[in-house]
Every structure is written in C-alpha cells, then in structure tokens.
Amino acid sequence: MHLIDTTPAPSRANDIIALQMAAQHLIESARERGLVVTIDLKPIAPLAMGRYEMVYQVREARSGR
C-alpha cells in the first residue's frame, strides 16, 4: 500500500493558512451584511485537468436563515 503525502511544503502551508483566515473573514463579513459569497471553478476550453479559473458571485442571503 502506497500512501501519498498531502502535507504542503512549509512555505505553502503559510499561504494556505493565510487564505483560510481571509476566507473565514470574508464569510463572516458577508453574513453580517446579509450576503452570500460563492466561489466556484469554471472550466476553460479545451477541457483538461487543471484548466479552470476561479469565479465568484455575491448575492443577498435568503431570509429565514
């Protein structure tokens, strides 16, 4: 059995932590304002692994949350 090490390199680990914190702050800010932020991956033609761009959408939250 071969295990794949998915632990990021130390320099990338700091980048990941910083972006996780920024994302959490974005979520909290949106929630406070009654908004929802969606970040998704949009494929780029020709379709192939790794050919995508990140896109975002901001909309009002539905009532009754």
PDBQT receptor file of N, H, CA, C and O in Angstrom, charges set to zero:
ATOM      1  N   MET A   1       0.844  -1.169   0.000  1.00  0.00    +0.000 N 
ATOM      2  CA  MET A   1       0.000   0.000   0.000  1.00  0.00    +0.000 C 
ATOM      3  C   MET A   1       0.893   1.238   0.000  1.00  0.00    +0.000 C 
ATOM      4  O   MET A   1       1.799   1.356   0.825  1.00  0.00    +0.000 OA
ATOM      5  N   HIS A   2       0.637   2.150  -0.919  1.00  0.00    +0.000 N 
ATOM      6  H   HIS A   2      -0.099   2.054  -1.590  1.00  0.00    +0.000 HD
ATOM      7  CA  HIS A   2       1.398   3.391  -1.016  1.00  0.00    +0.000 C 
ATOM      8  C   HIS A   2       0.548   4.535  -0.500  1.00  0.00    +0.000 C 
ATOM      9  O   HIS A   2      -0.589   4.724  -0.933  1.00  0.00    +0.000 OA
ATOM     10  N   LEU A   3       1.103   5.290   0.420  1.00  0.00    +0.000 N 
ATOM     11  H   LEU A   3       2.027   5.136   0.772  1.00  0.00    +0.000 HD
ATOM     12  CA  LEU A   3       0.411   6.463   0.931  1.00  0.00    +0.000 C 
ATOM     13  C   LEU A   3       0.995   7.704   0.266  1.00  0.00    +0.000 C 
ATOM     14  O   LEU A   3       2.210   7.829   0.109  1.00  0.00    +0.000 OA
ATOM     15  N   ILE A   4       0.123   8.606  -0.117  1.00  0.00    +0.000 N 
ATOM     16  H   ILE A   4      -0.864   8.505   0.011  1.00  0.00    +0.000 HD
ATOM     17  CA  ILE A   4       0.559   9.852  -0.730  1.00  0.00    +0.000 C 
ATOM     18  C   ILE A   4       0.578  10.926   0.347  1.00  0.00    +0.000 C 
ATOM     19  O   ILE A   4      -0.417  11.145   1.037  1.00  0.00    +0.000 OA
ATOM     20  N   ASP A   5       1.697  11.581   0.482  1.00  0.00    +0.000 N 
ATOM     21  H   ASP A   5       2.506  11.403  -0.079  1.00  0.00    +0.000 HD
ATOM     22  CA  ASP A   5       1.829  12.646   1.472  1.00  0.00    +0.000 C 
ATOM     23  C   ASP A   5       1.198  13.917   0.906  1.00  0.00    +0.000 C 
ATOM     24  O   ASP A   5       1.708  14.492  -0.056  1.00  0.00    +0.000 OA
ATOM     25  N   THR A   6       0.094  14.351   1.502  1.00  0.00    +0.000 N 
ATOM     26  H   THR A   6      -0.320  13.884   2.283  1.00  0.00    +0.000 HD
ATOM     27  CA  THR A   6      -0.593  15.559   1.041  1.00  0.00    +0.000 C 
ATOM     28  C   THR A   6      -0.267  16.766   1.914  1.00  0.00    +0.000 C 
ATOM     29  O   THR A   6      -0.902  17.814   1.789  1.00  0.00    +0.000 OA
ATOM     30  N   THR A   7       0.716  16.624   2.795  1.00  0.00    +0.000 N 
ATOM     31  H   THR A   7       1.231  15.773   2.897  1.00  0.00    +0.000 HD
ATOM     32  CA  THR A   7       1.125  17.735   3.651  1.00  0.00    +0.000 C 
ATOM     33  C   THR A   7       1.838  18.772   2.785  1.00  0.00    +0.000 C 
ATOM     34  O   THR A   7       2.816  18.451   2.109  1.00  0.00    +0.000 OA
ATOM     35  N   PRO A   8       1.348  20.023   2.803  1.00  0.00    +0.000 N 
ATOM     36  CA  PRO A   8       2.001  21.037   1.964  1.00  0.00    +0.000 C 
ATOM     37  C   PRO A   8       3.394  21.378   2.475  1.00  0.00    +0.000 C 
ATOM     38  O   PRO A   8       3.689  21.226   3.661  1.00  0.00    +0.000 OA
ATOM     39  N   ALA A   9       4.242  21.839   1.568  1.00  0.00    +0.000 N 
ATOM     40  H   ALA A   9       4.002  21.962   0.605  1.00  0.00    +0.000 HD
ATOM     41  CA  ALA A   9       5.571  22.307   1.957  1.00  0.00    +0.000 C 
ATOM     42  C   ALA A   9       5.402  23.465   2.933  1.00  0.00    +0.000 C 
ATOM     43  O   ALA A   9       4.410  24.190   2.855  1.00  0.00    +0.000 OA
ATOM     44  N   PRO A  10       6.351  23.655   3.853  1.00  0.00    +0.000 N 
ATOM     45  CA  PRO A  10       6.201  24.711   4.869  1.00  0.00    +0.000 C 
ATOM     46  C   PRO A  10       5.867  26.084   4.300  1.00  0.00    +0.000 C 
ATOM     47  O   PRO A  10       5.031  26.786   4.869  1.00  0.00    +0.000 OA
ATOM     48  N   SER A  11       6.489  26.490   3.204  1.00  0.00    +0.000 N 
ATOM     49  H   SER A  11       7.168  25.920   2.742  1.00  0.00    +0.000 HD
ATOM     50  CA  SER A  11       6.219  27.820   2.647  1.00  0.00    +0.000 C 
ATOM     51  C   SER A  11       4.779  27.895   2.129  1.00  0.00    +0.000 C 
ATOM     52  O   SER A  11       4.142  28.941   2.249  1.00  0.00    +0.000 OA
ATOM     53  N   ARG A  12       4.265  26.821   1.564  1.00  0.00    +0.000 N 
ATOM     54  H   ARG A  12       4.783  25.971   1.467  1.00  0.00    +0.000 HD
ATOM     55  CA  ARG A  12       2.888  26.789   1.070  1.00  0.00    +0.000 C 
ATOM     56  C   ARG A  12       1.911  26.698   2.233  1.00  0.00    +0.000 C 
ATOM     57  O   ARG A  12       0.790  27.198   2.137  1.00  0.00    +0.000 OA
ATOM     58  N   ALA A  13       2.316  26.074   3.318  1.00  0.00    +0.000 N 
ATOM     59  H   ALA A  13       3.227  25.668   3.396  1.00  0.00    +0.000 HD
ATOM     60  CA  ALA A  13       1.432  25.941   4.478  1.00  0.00    +0.000 C 
ATOM     61  C   ALA A  13       1.064  27.324   5.006  1.00  0.00    +0.000 C 
ATOM     62  O   ALA A  13      -0.085  27.548   5.388  1.00  0.00    +0.000 OA
ATOM     63  N   ASN A  14       2.014  28.254   5.035  1.00  0.00    +0.000 N 
ATOM     64  H   ASN A  14       2.947  28.072   4.725  1.00  0.00    +0.000 HD
ATOM     65  CA  ASN A  14       1.724  29.610   5.493  1.00  0.00    +0.000 C 
ATOM     66  C   ASN A  14       0.743  30.302   4.560  1.00  0.00    +0.000 C 
ATOM     67  O   ASN A  14      -0.151  31.013   5.019  1.00  0.00    +0.000 OA
ATOM     68  N   ASP A  15       0.901  30.104   3.256  1.00  0.00    +0.000 N 
ATOM     69  H   ASP A  15       1.628  29.527   2.883  1.00  0.00    +0.000 HD
ATOM     70  CA  ASP A  15      -0.030  30.684   2.273  1.00  0.00    +0.000 C 
ATOM     71  C   ASP A  15      -1.432  30.132   2.474  1.00  0.00    +0.000 C 
ATOM     72  O   ASP A  15      -2.416  30.870   2.425  1.00  0.00    +0.000 OA
ATOM     73  N   ILE A  16      -1.514  28.824   2.701  1.00  0.00    +0.000 N 
ATOM     74  H   ILE A  16      -0.715  28.224   2.741  1.00  0.00    +0.000 HD
ATOM     75  CA  ILE A  16      -2.812  28.178   2.893  1.00  0.00    +0.000 C 
ATOM     76  C   ILE A  16      -3.493  28.716   4.143  1.00  0.00    +0.000 C 
ATOM     77  O   ILE A  16      -4.683  29.031   4.117  1.00  0.00    +0.000 OA
ATOM     78  N   ILE A  17      -2.756  28.820   5.221  1.00  0.00    +0.000 N 
ATOM     79  H   ILE A  17      -1.790  28.564   5.242  1.00  0.00    +0.000 HD
ATOM     80  CA  ILE A  17      -3.330  29.333   6.475  1.00  0.00    +0.000 C 
ATOM     81  C   ILE A  17      -3.807  30.768   6.293  1.00  0.00    +0.000 C 
ATOM     82  O   ILE A  17      -4.894  31.120   6.752  1.00  0.00    +0.000 OA
ATOM     83  N   ALA A  18      -3.006  31.604   5.626  1.00  0.00    +0.000 N 
ATOM     84  H   ALA A  18      -2.124  31.318   5.252  1.00  0.00    +0.000 HD
ATOM     85  CA  ALA A  18      -3.393  32.999   5.406  1.00  0.00    +0.000 C 
ATOM     86  C   ALA A  18      -4.678  33.087   4.587  1.00  0.00    +0.000 C 
ATOM     87  O   ALA A  18      -5.552  33.895   4.902  1.00  0.00    +0.000 OA
ATOM     88  N   LEU A  19      -4.806  32.278   3.549  1.00  0.00    +0.000 N 
ATOM     89  H   LEU A  19      -4.096  31.622   3.293  1.00  0.00    +0.000 HD
ATOM     90  CA  LEU A  19      -6.019  32.306   2.723  1.00  0.00    +0.000 C 
ATOM     91  C   LEU A  19      -7.222  31.723   3.462  1.00  0.00    +0.000 C 
ATOM     92  O   LEU A  19      -8.345  32.193   3.280  1.00  0.00    +0.000 OA
ATOM     93  N   GLN A  20      -7.000  30.715   4.283  1.00  0.00    +0.000 N 
ATOM     94  H   GLN A  20      -6.088  30.333   4.431  1.00  0.00    +0.000 HD
ATOM     95  CA  GLN A  20      -8.095  30.182   5.091  1.00  0.00    +0.000 C 
ATOM     96  C   GLN A  20      -8.630  31.250   6.036  1.00  0.00    +0.000 C 
ATOM     97  O   GLN A  20      -9.843  31.375   6.208  1.00  0.00    +0.000 OA
ATOM     98  N   MET A  21      -7.746  32.011   6.642  1.00  0.00    +0.000 N 
ATOM     99  H   MET A  21      -6.761  31.909   6.503  1.00  0.00    +0.000 HD
ATOM    100  CA  MET A  21      -8.163  33.074   7.558  1.00  0.00    +0.000 C 
ATOM    101  C   MET A  21      -8.904  34.180   6.795  1.00  0.00    +0.000 C 
ATOM    102  O   MET A  21      -9.910  34.702   7.276  1.00  0.00    +0.000 OA
ATOM    103  N   ALA A  22      -8.403  34.533   5.607  1.00  0.00    +0.000 N 
ATOM    104  H   ALA A  22      -7.586  34.109   5.217  1.00  0.00    +0.000 HD
ATOM    105  CA  ALA A  22      -9.055  35.556   4.797  1.00  0.00    +0.000 C 
ATOM    106  C   ALA A  22     -10.445  35.088   4.357  1.00  0.00    +0.000 C 
ATOM    107  O   ALA A  22     -11.394  35.872   4.349  1.00  0.00    +0.000 OA
ATOM    108  N   ALA A  23     -10.560  33.813   3.993  1.00  0.00    +0.000 N 
ATOM    109  H   ALA A  23      -9.788  33.176   3.999  1.00  0.00    +0.000 HD
ATOM    110  CA  ALA A  23     -11.857  33.269   3.587  1.00  0.00    +0.000 C 
ATOM    111  C   ALA A  23     -12.840  33.288   4.754  1.00  0.00    +0.000 C 
ATOM    112  O   ALA A  23     -14.012  33.620   4.573  1.00  0.00    +0.000 OA
ATOM    113  N   GLN A  24     -12.376  32.940   5.932  1.00  0.00    +0.000 N 
ATOM    114  H   GLN A  24     -11.424  32.671   6.079  1.00  0.00    +0.000 HD
ATOM    115  CA  GLN A  24     -13.245  32.962   7.110  1.00  0.00    +0.000 C 
ATOM    116  C   GLN A  24     -13.714  34.387   7.393  1.00  0.00    +0.000 C 
ATOM    117  O   GLN A  24     -14.880  34.602   7.726  1.00  0.00    +0.000 OA
ATOM    118  N   HIS A  25     -12.820  35.354   7.263  1.00  0.00    +0.000 N 
ATOM    119  H   HIS A  25     -11.873  35.180   6.992  1.00  0.00    +0.000 HD
ATOM    120  CA  HIS A  25     -13.181  36.760   7.466  1.00  0.00    +0.000 C 
ATOM    121  C   HIS A  25     -14.209  37.197   6.417  1.00  0.00    +0.000 C 
ATOM    122  O   HIS A  25     -15.165  37.900   6.746  1.00  0.00    +0.000 OA
ATOM    123  N   LEU A  26     -14.023  36.789   5.168  1.00  0.00    +0.000 N 
ATOM    124  H   LEU A  26     -13.247  36.218   4.901  1.00  0.00    +0.000 HD
ATOM    125  CA  LEU A  26     -14.967  37.112   4.094  1.00  0.00    +0.000 C 
ATOM    126  C   LEU A  26     -16.344  36.538   4.397  1.00  0.00    +0.000 C 
ATOM    127  O   LEU A  26     -17.352  37.223   4.220  1.00  0.00    +0.000 OA
ATOM    128  N   ILE A  27     -16.397  35.295   4.848  1.00  0.00    +0.000 N 
ATOM    129  H   ILE A  27     -15.578  34.739   4.991  1.00  0.00    +0.000 HD
ATOM    130  CA  ILE A  27     -17.670  34.650   5.196  1.00  0.00    +0.000 C 
ATOM    131  C   ILE A  27     -18.363  35.413   6.317  1.00  0.00    +0.000 C 
ATOM    132  O   ILE A  27     -19.560  35.687   6.235  1.00  0.00    +0.000 OA
ATOM    133  N   GLU A  28     -17.621  35.756   7.355  1.00  0.00    +0.000 N 
ATOM    134  H   GLU A  28     -16.648  35.534   7.421  1.00  0.00    +0.000 HD
ATOM    135  CA  GLU A  28     -18.207  36.482   8.488  1.00  0.00    +0.000 C 
ATOM    136  C   GLU A  28     -18.701  37.865   8.059  1.00  0.00    +0.000 C 
ATOM    137  O   GLU A  28     -19.775  38.295   8.479  1.00  0.00    +0.000 OA
ATOM    138  N   SER A  29     -17.927  38.561   7.229  1.00  0.00    +0.000 N 
ATOM    139  H   SER A  29     -17.054  38.212   6.887  1.00  0.00    +0.000 HD
ATOM    140  CA  SER A  29     -18.328  39.886   6.744  1.00  0.00    +0.000 C 
ATOM    141  C   SER A  29     -19.588  39.806   5.897  1.00  0.00    +0.000 C 
ATOM    142  O   SER A  29     -20.485  40.638   6.032  1.00  0.00    +0.000 OA
ATOM    143  N   ALA A  30     -19.657  38.813   5.032  1.00  0.00    +0.000 N 
ATOM    144  H   ALA A  30     -18.928  38.137   4.923  1.00  0.00    +0.000 HD
ATOM    145  CA  ALA A  30     -20.845  38.637   4.194  1.00  0.00    +0.000 C 
ATOM    146  C   ALA A  30     -22.067  38.335   5.059  1.00  0.00    +0.000 C 
ATOM    147  O   ALA A  30     -23.136  38.909   4.852  1.00  0.00    +0.000 OA
ATOM    148  N   ARG A  31     -21.908  37.445   6.018  1.00  0.00    +0.000 N 
ATOM    149  H   ARG A  31     -21.039  36.980   6.187  1.00  0.00    +0.000 HD
ATOM    150  CA  ARG A  31     -23.015  37.077   6.901  1.00  0.00    +0.000 C 
ATOM    151  C   ARG A  31     -23.536  38.297   7.662  1.00  0.00    +0.000 C 
ATOM    152  O   ARG A  31     -24.747  38.483   7.782  1.00  0.00    +0.000 OA
ATOM    153  N   GLU A  32     -22.630  39.125   8.174  1.00  0.00    +0.000 N 
ATOM    154  H   GLU A  32     -21.646  38.974   8.077  1.00  0.00    +0.000 HD
ATOM    155  CA  GLU A  32     -23.017  40.336   8.917  1.00  0.00    +0.000 C 
ATOM    156  C   GLU A  32     -23.826  41.297   8.043  1.00  0.00    +0.000 C 
ATOM    157  O   GLU A  32     -24.662  42.044   8.551  1.00  0.00    +0.000 OA
ATOM    158  N   ARG A  33     -23.582  41.277   6.750  1.00  0.00    +0.000 N 
ATOM    159  H   ARG A  33     -22.903  40.670   6.338  1.00  0.00    +0.000 HD
ATOM    160  CA  ARG A  33     -24.252  42.184   5.824  1.00  0.00    +0.000 C 
ATOM    161  C   ARG A  33     -25.462  41.552   5.135  1.00  0.00    +0.000 C 
ATOM    162  O   ARG A  33     -26.100  42.178   4.289  1.00  0.00    +0.000 OA
ATOM    163  N   GLY A  34     -25.771  40.308   5.504  1.00  0.00    +0.000 N 
ATOM    164  H   GLY A  34     -25.252  39.800   6.192  1.00  0.00    +0.000 HD
ATOM    165  CA  GLY A  34     -26.905  39.619   4.888  1.00  0.00    +0.000 C 
ATOM    166  C   GLY A  34     -26.633  39.196   3.458  1.00  0.00    +0.000 C 
ATOM    167  O   GLY A  34     -27.538  39.169   2.624  1.00  0.00    +0.000 OA
ATOM    168  N   LEU A  35     -25.375  38.865   3.179  1.00  0.00    +0.000 N 
ATOM    169  H   LEU A  35     -24.640  38.887   3.856  1.00  0.00    +0.000 HD
ATOM    170  CA  LEU A  35     -24.970  38.464   1.838  1.00  0.00    +0.000 C 
ATOM    171  C   LEU A  35     -24.393  37.054   1.849  1.00  0.00    +0.000 C 
ATOM    172  O   LEU A  35     -24.019  36.526   2.896  1.00  0.00    +0.000 OA
ATOM    173  N   VAL A  36     -24.330  36.468   0.679  1.00  0.00    +0.000 N 
ATOM    174  H   VAL A  36     -24.634  36.898  -0.172  1.00  0.00    +0.000 HD
ATOM    175  CA  VAL A  36     -23.721  35.150   0.498  1.00  0.00    +0.000 C 
ATOM    176  C   VAL A  36     -22.672  35.278  -0.602  1.00  0.00    +0.000 C 
ATOM    177  O   VAL A  36     -22.941  35.865  -1.650  1.00  0.00    +0.000 OA
ATOM    178  N   VAL A  37     -21.485  34.736  -0.371  1.00  0.00    +0.000 N 
ATOM    179  H   VAL A  37     -21.267  34.260   0.480  1.00  0.00    +0.000 HD
ATOM    180  CA  VAL A  37     -20.421  34.724  -1.366  1.00  0.00    +0.000 C 
ATOM    181  C   VAL A  37     -20.211  33.275  -1.806  1.00  0.00    +0.000 C 
ATOM    182  O   VAL A  37     -20.080  32.372  -0.980  1.00  0.00    +0.000 OA
ATOM    183  N   THR A  38     -20.181  33.076  -3.115  1.00  0.00    +0.000 N 
ATOM    184  H   THR A  38     -20.287  33.810  -3.786  1.00  0.00    +0.000 HD
ATOM    185  CA  THR A  38     -19.922  31.752  -3.669  1.00  0.00    +0.000 C 
ATOM    186  C   THR A  38     -18.672  31.830  -4.535  1.00  0.00    +0.000 C 
ATOM    187  O   THR A  38     -18.571  32.699  -5.402  1.00  0.00    +0.000 OA
ATOM    188  N   ILE A  39     -17.730  30.939  -4.309  1.00  0.00    +0.000 N 
ATOM    189  H   ILE A  39     -17.812  30.234  -3.605  1.00  0.00    +0.000 HD
ATOM    190  CA  ILE A  39     -16.535  30.840  -5.143  1.00  0.00    +0.000 C 
ATOM    191  C   ILE A  39     -16.577  29.468  -5.793  1.00  0.00    +0.000 C 
ATOM    192  O   ILE A  39     -16.760  28.455  -5.118  1.00  0.00    +0.000 OA
ATOM    193  N   ASP A  40     -16.407  29.444  -7.102  1.00  0.00    +0.000 N 
ATOM    194  H   ASP A  40     -16.258  30.267  -7.650  1.00  0.00    +0.000 HD
ATOM    195  CA  ASP A  40     -16.534  28.189  -7.839  1.00  0.00    +0.000 C 
ATOM    196  C   ASP A  40     -15.430  28.093  -8.886  1.00  0.00    +0.000 C 
ATOM    197  O   ASP A  40     -14.719  29.067  -9.134  1.00  0.00    +0.000 OA
ATOM    198  N   LEU A  41     -15.289  26.937  -9.490  1.00  0.00    +0.000 N 
ATOM    199  H   LEU A  41     -15.867  26.146  -9.288  1.00  0.00    +0.000 HD
ATOM    200  CA  LEU A  41     -14.327  26.725 -10.563  1.00  0.00    +0.000 C 
ATOM    201  C   LEU A  41     -15.073  26.650 -11.882  1.00  0.00    +0.000 C 
ATOM    202  O   LEU A  41     -16.033  25.891 -12.015  1.00  0.00    +0.000 OA
ATOM    203  N   LYS A  42     -14.636  27.434 -12.855  1.00  0.00    +0.000 N 
ATOM    204  H   LYS A  42     -13.857  28.051 -12.747  1.00  0.00    +0.000 HD
ATOM    205  CA  LYS A  42     -15.249  27.454 -14.180  1.00  0.00    +0.000 C 
ATOM    206  C   LYS A  42     -14.254  26.821 -15.152  1.00  0.00    +0.000 C 
ATOM    207  O   LYS A  42     -13.125  27.294 -15.278  1.00  0.00    +0.000 OA
ATOM    208  N   PRO A  43     -14.672  25.747 -15.845  1.00  0.00    +0.000 N 
ATOM    209  CA  PRO A  43     -13.759  25.091 -16.787  1.00  0.00    +0.000 C 
ATOM    210  C   PRO A  43     -13.396  26.013 -17.955  1.00  0.00    +0.000 C 
ATOM    211  O   PRO A  43     -14.188  26.860 -18.367  1.00  0.00    +0.000 OA
ATOM    212  N   ILE A  44     -12.189  25.829 -18.473  1.00  0.00    +0.000 N 
ATOM    213  H   ILE A  44     -11.546  25.141 -18.139  1.00  0.00    +0.000 HD
ATOM    214  CA  ILE A  44     -11.716  26.565 -19.636  1.00  0.00    +0.000 C 
ATOM    215  C   ILE A  44     -11.524  25.565 -20.770  1.00  0.00    +0.000 C 
ATOM    216  O   ILE A  44     -10.925  24.507 -20.580  1.00  0.00    +0.000 OA
ATOM    217  N   ALA A  45     -12.037  25.907 -21.946  1.00  0.00    +0.000 N 
ATOM    218  H   ALA A  45     -12.524  26.767 -22.100  1.00  0.00    +0.000 HD
ATOM    219  CA  ALA A  45     -11.882  25.034 -23.116  1.00  0.00    +0.000 C 
ATOM    220  C   ALA A  45     -10.483  25.219 -23.702  1.00  0.00    +0.000 C 
ATOM    221  O   ALA A  45      -9.961  26.333 -23.676  1.00  0.00    +0.000 OA
ATOM    222  N   PRO A  46      -9.869  24.175 -24.222  1.00  0.00    +0.000 N 
ATOM    223  CA  PRO A  46     -10.370  22.803 -24.235  1.00  0.00    +0.000 C 
ATOM    224  C   PRO A  46     -10.274  22.196 -22.834  1.00  0.00    +0.000 C 
ATOM    225  O   PRO A  46      -9.318  22.435 -22.096  1.00  0.00    +0.000 OA
ATOM    226  N   LEU A  47     -11.278  21.414 -22.495  1.00  0.00    +0.000 N 
ATOM    227  H   LEU A  47     -12.055  21.220 -23.094  1.00  0.00    +0.000 HD
ATOM    228  CA  LEU A  47     -11.359  20.832 -21.155  1.00  0.00    +0.000 C 
ATOM    229  C   LEU A  47     -10.187  19.883 -20.905  1.00  0.00    +0.000 C 
ATOM    230  O   LEU A  47      -9.898  18.996 -21.708  1.00  0.00    +0.000 OA
ATOM    231  N   ALA A  48      -9.535  20.090 -19.793  1.00  0.00    +0.000 N 
ATOM    232  H   ALA A  48      -9.770  20.811 -19.141  1.00  0.00    +0.000 HD
ATOM    233  CA  ALA A  48      -8.429  19.225 -19.378  1.00  0.00    +0.000 C 
ATOM    234  C   ALA A  48      -8.179  19.482 -17.903  1.00  0.00    +0.000 C 
ATOM    235  O   ALA A  48      -8.570  20.516 -17.362  1.00  0.00    +0.000 OA
ATOM    236  N   MET A  49      -7.520  18.523 -17.260  1.00  0.00    +0.000 N 
ATOM    237  H   MET A  49      -7.202  17.683 -17.699  1.00  0.00    +0.000 HD
ATOM    238  CA  MET A  49      -7.201  18.678 -15.846  1.00  0.00    +0.000 C 
ATOM    239  C   MET A  49      -6.412  19.970 -15.637  1.00  0.00    +0.000 C 
ATOM    240  O   MET A  49      -5.457  20.249 -16.363  1.00  0.00    +0.000 OA
ATOM    241  N   GLY A  50      -6.818  20.749 -14.643  1.00  0.00    +0.000 N 
ATOM    242  H   GLY A  50      -7.594  20.522 -14.054  1.00  0.00    +0.000 HD
ATOM    243  CA  GLY A  50      -6.101  21.954 -14.297  1.00  0.00    +0.000 C 
ATOM    244  C   GLY A  50      -6.452  23.171 -15.139  1.00  0.00    +0.000 C 
ATOM    245  O   GLY A  50      -5.912  24.252 -14.903  1.00  0.00    +0.000 OA
ATOM    246  N   ARG A  51      -7.346  23.022 -16.118  1.00  0.00    +0.000 N 
ATOM    247  H   ARG A  51      -7.785  22.144 -16.309  1.00  0.00    +0.000 HD
ATOM    248  CA  ARG A  51      -7.742  24.169 -16.953  1.00  0.00    +0.000 C 
ATOM    249  C   ARG A  51      -9.054  24.725 -16.417  1.00  0.00    +0.000 C 
ATOM    250  O   ARG A  51     -10.141  24.308 -16.818  1.00  0.00    +0.000 OA
ATOM    251  N   TYR A  52      -8.922  25.665 -15.511  1.00  0.00    +0.000 N 
ATOM    252  H   TYR A  52      -8.039  26.004 -15.185  1.00  0.00    +0.000 HD
ATOM    253  CA  TYR A  52     -10.091  26.296 -14.904  1.00  0.00    +0.000 C 
ATOM    254  C   TYR A  52      -9.699  27.673 -14.396  1.00  0.00    +0.000 C 
ATOM    255  O   TYR A  52      -8.519  28.002 -14.272  1.00  0.00    +0.000 OA
ATOM    256  N   GLU A  53     -10.707  28.454 -14.110  1.00  0.00    +0.000 N 
ATOM    257  H   GLU A  53     -11.665  28.186 -14.210  1.00  0.00    +0.000 HD
ATOM    258  CA  GLU A  53     -10.484  29.723 -13.441  1.00  0.00    +0.000 C 
ATOM    259  C   GLU A  53     -11.439  29.811 -12.269  1.00  0.00    +0.000 C 
ATOM    260  O   GLU A  53     -12.522  29.227 -12.292  1.00  0.00    +0.000 OA
ATOM    261  N   MET A  54     -11.033  30.542 -11.246  1.00  0.00    +0.000 N 
ATOM    262  H   MET A  54     -10.152  31.016 -11.227  1.00  0.00    +0.000 HD
ATOM    263  CA  MET A  54     -11.915  30.752 -10.099  1.00  0.00    +0.000 C 
ATOM    264  C   MET A  54     -12.812  31.936 -10.405  1.00  0.00    +0.000 C 
ATOM    265  O   MET A  54     -12.352  32.974 -10.883  1.00  0.00    +0.000 OA
ATOM    266  N   VAL A  55     -14.095  31.770 -10.125  1.00  0.00    +0.000 N 
ATOM    267  H   VAL A  55     -14.468  30.927  -9.737  1.00  0.00    +0.000 HD
ATOM    268  CA  VAL A  55     -15.068  32.835 -10.311  1.00  0.00    +0.000 C 
ATOM    269  C   VAL A  55     -15.845  33.004  -9.020  1.00  0.00    +0.000 C 
ATOM    270  O   VAL A  55     -15.928  32.074  -8.217  1.00  0.00    +0.000 OA
ATOM    271  N   TYR A  56     -16.416  34.185  -8.811  1.00  0.00    +0.000 N 
ATOM    272  H   TYR A  56     -16.348  34.941  -9.463  1.00  0.00    +0.000 HD
ATOM    273  CA  TYR A  56     -17.166  34.411  -7.585  1.00  0.00    +0.000 C 
ATOM    274  C   TYR A  56     -18.493  35.080  -7.890  1.00  0.00    +0.000 C 
ATOM    275  O   TYR A  56     -18.686  35.675  -8.950  1.00  0.00    +0.000 OA
ATOM    276  N   GLN A  57     -19.397  34.965  -6.934  1.00  0.00    +0.000 N 
ATOM    277  H   GLN A  57     -19.240  34.481  -6.073  1.00  0.00    +0.000 HD
ATOM    278  CA  GLN A  57     -20.703  35.600  -7.031  1.00  0.00    +0.000 C 
ATOM    279  C   GLN A  57     -21.067  36.086  -5.633  1.00  0.00    +0.000 C 
ATOM    280  O   GLN A  57     -20.807  35.397  -4.647  1.00  0.00    +0.000 OA
ATOM    281  N   VAL A  58     -21.663  37.261  -5.546  1.00  0.00    +0.000 N 
ATOM    282  H   VAL A  58     -21.874  37.821  -6.347  1.00  0.00    +0.000 HD
ATOM    283  CA  VAL A  58     -22.153  37.797  -4.276  1.00  0.00    +0.000 C 
ATOM    284  C   VAL A  58     -23.634  38.081  -4.471  1.00  0.00    +0.000 C 
ATOM    285  O   VAL A  58     -24.025  38.733  -5.440  1.00  0.00    +0.000 OA
ATOM    286  N   ARG A  59     -24.458  37.593  -3.550  1.00  0.00    +0.000 N 
ATOM    287  H   ARG A  59     -24.141  37.063  -2.763  1.00  0.00    +0.000 HD
ATOM    288  CA  ARG A  59     -25.901  37.807  -3.642  1.00  0.00    +0.000 C 
ATOM    289  C   ARG A  59     -26.475  38.011  -2.248  1.00  0.00    +0.000 C 
ATOM    290  O   ARG A  59     -25.827  37.723  -1.242  1.00  0.00    +0.000 OA
ATOM    291  N   GLU A  60     -27.689  38.509  -2.211  1.00  0.00    +0.000 N 
ATOM    292  H   GLU A  60     -28.216  38.743  -3.028  1.00  0.00    +0.000 HD
ATOM    293  CA  GLU A  60     -28.360  38.663  -0.921  1.00  0.00    +0.000 C 
ATOM    294  C   GLU A  60     -28.730  37.288  -0.373  1.00  0.00    +0.000 C 
ATOM    295  O   GLU A  60     -29.123  36.390  -1.116  1.00  0.00    +0.000 OA
ATOM    296  N   ALA A  61     -28.594  37.146   0.939  1.00  0.00    +0.000 N 
ATOM    297  H   ALA A  61     -28.274  37.876   1.543  1.00  0.00    +0.000 HD
ATOM    298  CA  ALA A  61     -28.971  35.900   1.590  1.00  0.00    +0.000 C 
ATOM    299  C   ALA A  61     -30.485  35.791   1.621  1.00  0.00    +0.000 C 
ATOM    300  O   ALA A  61     -31.190  36.796   1.700  1.00  0.00    +0.000 OA
ATOM    301  N   ARG A  62     -30.970  34.581   1.559  1.00  0.00    +0.000 N 
ATOM    302  H   ARG A  62     -30.397  33.764   1.495  1.00  0.00    +0.000 HD
ATOM    303  CA  ARG A  62     -32.407  34.360   1.691  1.00  0.00    +0.000 C 
ATOM    304  C   ARG A  62     -32.807  34.616   3.131  1.00  0.00    +0.000 C 
ATOM    305  O   ARG A  62     -32.025  34.384   4.052  1.00  0.00    +0.000 OA
ATOM    306  N   SER A  63     -34.021  35.093   3.321  1.00  0.00    +0.000 N 
ATOM    307  H   SER A  63     -34.656  35.281   2.572  1.00  0.00    +0.000 HD
ATOM    308  CA  SER A  63     -34.488  35.323   4.696  1.00  0.00    +0.000 C 
ATOM    309  C   SER A  63     -34.797  33.980   5.359  1.00  0.00    +0.000 C 
ATOM    310  O   SER A  63     -34.949  32.962   4.684  1.00  0.00    +0.000 OA
ATOM    311  N   GLY A  64     -34.886  33.993   6.678  1.00  0.00    +0.000 N 
ATOM    312  H   GLY A  64     -34.762  34.820   7.226  1.00  0.00    +0.000 HD
ATOM    313  CA  GLY A  64     -35.191  32.782   7.424  1.00  0.00    +0.000 C 
ATOM    314  C   GLY A  64     -33.979  31.890   7.642  1.00  0.00    +0.000 C 
ATOM    315  O   GLY A  64     -34.112  30.672   7.760  1.00  0.00    +0.000 OA
ATOM    316  N   ARG A  65     -32.819  32.484   7.696  1.00  0.00    +0.000 N 
ATOM    317  H   ARG A  65     -32.711  33.474   7.600  1.00  0.00    +0.000 HD
ATOM    318  CA  ARG A  65     -31.623  31.665   7.887  1.00  0.00    +0.000 C 
ATOM    319  C   ARG A  65     -31.526  31.132   9.257  1.00  0.00    +0.000 C 
ATOM    320  O   ARG A  65     -30.572  30.422   9.576  1.00  0.00    +0.000 OA
TER     321      ARG A  65
